[in-house]
Amino acid sequence: MPVNAVAAALILADKSDVRRSRVRNPDMASFDIHDRVNYSVKKSVLKINEEHTLIKLKLSVDTKYGSVMDYFEIFMGRMLLCRKAAEKLGLQFKLMINEQQLI
């Protein structure tokens, strides 16, 4: 559990950072699961609603490169941390992948 609001905000920013541009390996044939998942994310948006009650991570995943199951395999712990961090800030955390709400 985050100890304060600053730590909670930092956790949300850090743990929700998944995107194609993070992949440094140019050889797709040698991608590991982290490379595949990061490369598969075409768009990532983290937003707080106008009422300041909800923070939502919306991902657009190209399943040609990595599956939603791959995402959960390596990011489930991170998403649980995001949920706890959001709670510390008095927010509800939601995760949407390809327009489907998952958390």
QUIVENLIN-V765526 format. One record per backbone hydrogen bond with DSSP energy under -1.0 kcal/mol. NH is the residue of the N-H (numbers start at 1). CO is the residue of the C=O. Records with the same first field share a line. If there is no record, write none. Layout:
# QUIVENLIN-V765526
NH->CO + CO
This chain:
# QUIVENLIN-V765526
8->4
9->5
10->6
11->7
12->8
13->9
14->10
15->11
16->12
17->14
18->16
20->41
22->19
23->20
28->26
30->27
31->28
36->32
37->33
38->34
39->35
40->36
42->60
43->60
45->58
47->56
49->54
52->49
55->92
56->47
57->94
58->45
59->96
60->43
62->40
65->62
66->62
71->67
72->68
73->69
74->70
75->71
76->72
79->75
80->76
81->77
82->78
83->79
84->80
85->81
86->82
87->83
88->84
89->85
90->87
91->86
92->53
94->55
96->57
97->100
98->59
100->97
102->95
103->95
